[in-house]
Amino acid sequence: MCAVEIDVPGALPKIIRVLAHYQRTDEDHRAQHVYLGRAKALRKDLDSAQ
């Protein structure tokens, strides 16, 4: 993991990226992906992105 990202033209400014791991034993639990504001554009592949 790096602490400084390369400058990418068209990228969102001042993004804080978080990687979290968790483990659940119940089978009914599904992860809910939450993206605020313009960060939704980062994951167009997720239908559940809010």
N, CA, C and O atoms as CSV, one atom per row, in Angstrom:
chain,resi,resn,atom,element,x,y,z
A,1,MET,N,N,0.838,-1.173,0.000
A,1,MET,CA,C,0.000,0.000,0.000
A,1,MET,C,C,0.888,1.243,0.000
A,1,MET,O,O,1.938,1.277,0.642
A,2,CYS,N,N,0.449,2.244,-0.722
A,2,CYS,CA,C,1.223,3.481,-0.748
A,2,CYS,C,C,0.429,4.595,-0.076
A,2,CYS,O,O,-0.799,4.538,-0.016
A,3,ALA,N,N,1.109,5.577,0.414
A,3,ALA,CA,C,0.458,6.691,1.088
A,3,ALA,C,C,0.225,7.866,0.154
A,3,ALA,O,O,-0.585,8.744,0.449
A,4,VAL,N,N,0.926,7.889,-0.965
A,4,VAL,CA,C,0.789,8.983,-1.923
A,4,VAL,C,C,0.454,8.385,-3.282
A,4,VAL,O,O,1.162,7.504,-3.770
A,5,GLU,N,N,-0.623,8.864,-3.890
A,5,GLU,CA,C,-1.012,8.355,-5.199
A,5,GLU,C,C,-0.451,9.244,-6.291
A,5,GLU,O,O,-0.186,10.426,-6.074
A,6,ILE,N,N,-0.277,8.667,-7.456
A,6,ILE,CA,C,0.212,9.445,-8.587
A,6,ILE,C,C,-0.867,10.422,-9.039
A,6,ILE,O,O,-2.055,10.189,-8.819
A,7,ASP,N,N,-0.457,11.502,-9.663
A,7,ASP,CA,C,-1.388,12.499,-10.179
A,7,ASP,C,C,-2.006,11.968,-11.471
A,7,ASP,O,O,-1.297,11.714,-12.445
A,8,VAL,N,N,-3.320,11.802,-11.475
A,8,VAL,CA,C,-4.030,11.279,-12.638
A,8,VAL,C,C,-4.971,12.361,-13.149
A,8,VAL,O,O,-5.819,12.839,-12.396
A,9,PRO,N,N,-4.839,12.759,-14.415
A,9,PRO,CA,C,-5.740,13.769,-14.975
A,9,PRO,C,C,-7.197,13.304,-14.888
A,9,PRO,O,O,-7.517,12.179,-15.272
A,10,GLY,N,N,-8.072,14.170,-14.384
A,10,GLY,CA,C,-9.487,13.849,-14.267
A,10,GLY,C,C,-9.871,13.107,-13.002
A,10,GLY,O,O,-11.051,12.827,-12.792
A,11,ALA,N,N,-8.904,12.780,-12.152
A,11,ALA,CA,C,-9.198,12.072,-10.906
A,11,ALA,C,C,-9.849,13.028,-9.909
A,11,ALA,O,O,-9.681,14.244,-9.999
A,12,LEU,N,N,-10.592,12.466,-8.961
A,12,LEU,CA,C,-11.208,13.287,-7.928
A,12,LEU,C,C,-10.133,13.809,-6.980
A,12,LEU,O,O,-9.259,13.048,-6.565
A,13,PRO,N,N,-10.183,15.092,-6.632
A,13,PRO,CA,C,-9.172,15.651,-5.729
A,13,PRO,C,C,-9.440,15.277,-4.268
A,13,PRO,O,O,-10.588,15.084,-3.866
A,14,LYS,N,N,-8.386,15.179,-3.497
A,14,LYS,CA,C,-8.455,15.000,-2.041
A,14,LYS,C,C,-9.304,13.798,-1.623
A,14,LYS,O,O,-10.160,13.915,-0.746
A,15,ILE,N,N,-9.071,12.662,-2.241
A,15,ILE,CA,C,-9.791,11.438,-1.910
A,15,ILE,C,C,-9.040,10.697,-0.805
A,15,ILE,O,O,-7.821,10.539,-0.865
A,16,ILE,N,N,-9.775,10.254,0.187
A,16,ILE,CA,C,-9.215,9.398,1.223
A,16,ILE,C,C,-9.747,7.995,0.952
A,16,ILE,O,O,-10.957,7.768,0.968
A,17,ARG,N,N,-8.844,7.066,0.707
A,17,ARG,CA,C,-9.243,5.688,0.410
A,17,ARG,C,C,-9.041,4.844,1.663
A,17,ARG,O,O,-8.018,4.945,2.340
A,18,VAL,N,N,-10.030,4.015,1.955
A,18,VAL,CA,C,-9.985,3.161,3.138
A,18,VAL,C,C,-10.192,1.720,2.694
A,18,VAL,O,O,-11.111,1.424,1.930
A,19,LEU,N,N,-9.345,0.837,3.169
A,19,LEU,CA,C,-9.493,-0.587,2.913
A,19,LEU,C,C,-9.771,-1.258,4.248
A,19,LEU,O,O,-8.931,-1.234,5.147
A,20,ALA,N,N,-10.945,-1.855,4.378
A,20,ALA,CA,C,-11.323,-2.508,5.629
A,20,ALA,C,C,-11.664,-3.966,5.355
A,20,ALA,O,O,-12.355,-4.280,4.386
A,21,HIS,N,N,-11.184,-4.836,6.201
A,21,HIS,CA,C,-11.500,-6.259,6.107
A,21,HIS,C,C,-12.370,-6.629,7.298
A,21,HIS,O,O,-12.145,-6.165,8.416
A,22,TYR,N,N,-13.362,-7.466,7.047
A,22,TYR,CA,C,-14.164,-7.974,8.146
A,22,TYR,C,C,-14.619,-9.382,7.807
A,22,TYR,O,O,-14.649,-9.770,6.639
A,23,GLN,N,N,-14.971,-10.142,8.829
A,23,GLN,CA,C,-15.419,-11.514,8.628
A,23,GLN,C,C,-16.699,-11.723,9.411
A,23,GLN,O,O,-16.773,-11.419,10.601
A,24,ARG,N,N,-17.695,-12.239,8.737
A,24,ARG,CA,C,-18.973,-12.532,9.383
A,24,ARG,C,C,-19.256,-14.018,9.250
A,24,ARG,O,O,-18.895,-14.635,8.247
A,25,THR,N,N,-19.893,-14.588,10.242
A,25,THR,CA,C,-20.217,-16.008,10.182
A,25,THR,C,C,-21.637,-16.263,9.699
A,25,THR,O,O,-21.930,-17.357,9.217
A,26,ASP,N,N,-22.531,-15.279,9.815
A,26,ASP,CA,C,-23.901,-15.485,9.341
A,26,ASP,C,C,-23.967,-15.314,7.820
A,26,ASP,O,O,-23.366,-14.396,7.262
A,27,GLU,N,N,-24.696,-16.200,7.167
A,27,GLU,CA,C,-24.734,-16.213,5.709
A,27,GLU,C,C,-25.633,-15.129,5.124
A,27,GLU,O,O,-25.521,-14.818,3.938
A,28,ASP,N,N,-26.518,-14.550,5.924
A,28,ASP,CA,C,-27.462,-13.555,5.419
A,28,ASP,C,C,-26.856,-12.165,5.306
A,28,ASP,O,O,-27.473,-11.271,4.727
A,29,HIS,N,N,-25.670,-11.969,5.844
A,29,HIS,CA,C,-25.062,-10.638,5.851
A,29,HIS,C,C,-24.334,-10.373,4.536
A,29,HIS,O,O,-23.543,-11.198,4.078
A,30,ARG,N,N,-24.605,-9.223,3.937
A,30,ARG,CA,C,-23.897,-8.810,2.722
A,30,ARG,C,C,-23.327,-7.421,2.949
A,30,ARG,O,O,-23.924,-6.599,3.644
A,31,ALA,N,N,-22.185,-7.168,2.366
A,31,ALA,CA,C,-21.561,-5.850,2.490
A,31,ALA,C,C,-22.402,-4.813,1.761
A,31,ALA,O,O,-22.971,-5.096,0.706
A,32,GLN,N,N,-22.479,-3.625,2.320
A,32,GLN,CA,C,-23.175,-2.519,1.671
A,32,GLN,C,C,-22.128,-1.450,1.371
A,32,GLN,O,O,-21.501,-0.907,2.280
A,33,HIS,N,N,-21.950,-1.161,0.100
A,33,HIS,CA,C,-20.951,-0.193,-0.322
A,33,HIS,C,C,-21.576,1.199,-0.316
A,33,HIS,O,O,-22.613,1.421,-0.941
A,34,VAL,N,N,-20.950,2.128,0.386
A,34,VAL,CA,C,-21.472,3.489,0.494
A,34,VAL,C,C,-20.423,4.453,-0.049
A,34,VAL,O,O,-19.289,4.491,0.428
A,35,TYR,N,N,-20.812,5.215,-1.033
A,35,TYR,CA,C,-19.929,6.220,-1.624
A,35,TYR,C,C,-20.636,7.564,-1.529
A,35,TYR,O,O,-21.795,7.681,-1.928
A,36,LEU,N,N,-19.962,8.565,-1.013
A,36,LEU,CA,C,-20.567,9.869,-0.800
A,36,LEU,C,C,-20.214,10.829,-1.925
A,36,LEU,O,O,-19.117,10.779,-2.480
A,37,GLY,N,N,-21.156,11.701,-2.251
A,37,GLY,CA,C,-20.903,12.752,-3.236
A,37,GLY,C,C,-20.430,12.212,-4.565
A,37,GLY,O,O,-20.981,11.245,-5.089
A,38,ARG,N,N,-19.401,12.845,-5.110
A,38,ARG,CA,C,-18.882,12.469,-6.425
A,38,ARG,C,C,-18.095,11.168,-6.407
A,38,ARG,O,O,-17.718,10.664,-7.465
A,39,ALA,N,N,-17.839,10.617,-5.228
A,39,ALA,CA,C,-17.096,9.359,-5.140
A,39,ALA,C,C,-17.862,8.199,-5.766
A,39,ALA,O,O,-17.269,7.158,-6.053
A,40,LYS,N,N,-19.166,8.355,-5.984
A,40,LYS,CA,C,-19.949,7.316,-6.655
A,40,LYS,C,C,-19.372,6.989,-8.024
A,40,LYS,O,O,-19.481,5.853,-8.486
A,41,ALA,N,N,-18.767,7.961,-8.669
A,41,ALA,CA,C,-18.205,7.764,-10.005
A,41,ALA,C,C,-17.023,6.801,-9.993
A,41,ALA,O,O,-16.629,6.294,-11.043
A,42,LEU,N,N,-16.454,6.543,-8.820
A,42,LEU,CA,C,-15.307,5.645,-8.735
A,42,LEU,C,C,-15.696,4.183,-8.926
A,42,LEU,O,O,-14.872,3.382,-9.366
A,43,ARG,N,N,-16.936,3.822,-8.605
A,43,ARG,CA,C,-17.363,2.420,-8.688
A,43,ARG,C,C,-18.700,2.312,-9.407
A,43,ARG,O,O,-19.723,2.030,-8.784
A,44,LYS,N,N,-18.693,2.528,-10.680
A,44,LYS,CA,C,-19.916,2.418,-11.477
A,44,LYS,C,C,-20.391,0.974,-11.588
A,44,LYS,O,O,-21.533,0.725,-11.977
A,45,ASP,N,N,-19.518,0.016,-11.248
A,45,ASP,CA,C,-19.877,-1.396,-11.341
A,45,ASP,C,C,-20.751,-1.864,-10.185
A,45,ASP,O,O,-21.306,-2.961,-10.250
A,46,LEU,N,N,-20.889,-1.071,-9.133
A,46,LEU,CA,C,-21.694,-1.464,-7.982
A,46,LEU,C,C,-23.082,-0.851,-8.079
A,46,LEU,O,O,-23.231,0.370,-8.032
A,47,ASP,N,N,-24.095,-1.693,-8.213
A,47,ASP,CA,C,-25.468,-1.195,-8.269
A,47,ASP,C,C,-25.914,-0.636,-6.932
A,47,ASP,O,O,-26.760,0.257,-6.884
A,48,SER,N,N,-25.349,-1.156,-5.834
A,48,SER,CA,C,-25.783,-0.736,-4.506
A,48,SER,C,C,-25.062,0.512,-4.004
A,48,SER,O,O,-25.314,0.953,-2.882
A,49,ALA,N,N,-24.175,1.087,-4.804
A,49,ALA,CA,C,-23.461,2.294,-4.365
A,49,ALA,C,C,-24.460,3.416,-4.169
A,49,ALA,O,O,-25.287,3.687,-5.040
A,50,GLN,N,N,-24.377,4.063,-3.024
A,50,GLN,CA,C,-25.348,5.114,-2.704
A,50,GLN,C,C,-24.788,6.475,-3.001
A,50,GLN,O,O,-25.466,7.481,-2.794
